[in-house]
């Protein structure tokens, strides 16, 4: 008795699972949900109405009142949180406005927590660069270099000011050695044990930060290569994340996202805390510019971009598209 002849064609047909939209949705390996998204927002001191950011179409510097409208929408859309950045009217060498309870970032924290604190995780950038007249993330020594340990003292004070304003989560982003430990100790010693830390652990000296500099009216002189990471280094990013976990970080982050998806994957595999990634201003601007020229399908490119970041291992994605994507996902 002979075996029946095998039919022509392949036995294994992966395309079967791509036949319909419902089937593709059912077997999708990666989800993109509003709760996983965090909206970065800029609030500028002295504004009466929002001011557009030319290099980031659709993104604005908010006034205090327009900020509240934006966070109300974020809460209604079910976003995971908002990350607040403050832009002061005046700056100085030590970034003293970051420590002032009446400074723009601290009053914005109090505004937002008072309005939507139960519905959103209110996060704040913990760094001096928006507040220093030289634009660096810390204070400078006599040689014009960022003084790591003097800066840590100010980060501790800044963390306490943000906690006093009611913030839920602080985001040390200056890439100073030991920043997480110093902020954690200061918060705990002052009784702010419930304030969590999102550590900017693997933050690279990236060319893609350009539009952000406009967004915060950066005064940067020189570059940040002595403290932000070399784009050539991947293992170093994992090391930084592991150090931050040891120092008490509740969440670690890779920034930028798209050019560092390999680092994101390695960090996700190395740590046992949630991992975030920041889909930064230059990544946003590239898609917007290409779409404006008719070169790509804008909505499809946005969803593909954010899905790729989630697929690489991010539990949380900070993105300027957060509100728009939440609306798209609810269709």
Secondary structure by P-SEA (a helix, b strand, c coil): ccccccccccccccccccccaaaaaaacccccccccbbbbbbbbccccbbbbcccccccccccaaaaaaaaaaaaaacccbbbbbbbbcccccccccccccccaaaaaaaaaaaccccccbbbbbccccccccccccccccccccccaaaaaaaaaaaaaaaaaacccbbbbcccccaaaaaaaaaaaaaccccccccccccccccccaaaaaaaacccccccccccccccccaaaaaaaaaaaaaacccbbbbccccccaaaaaaaaaccccbbbbbbcaaaaaaaaaaaaacccaaaaaaaaaaaaaaaaccccccccaaaaaaaaaac
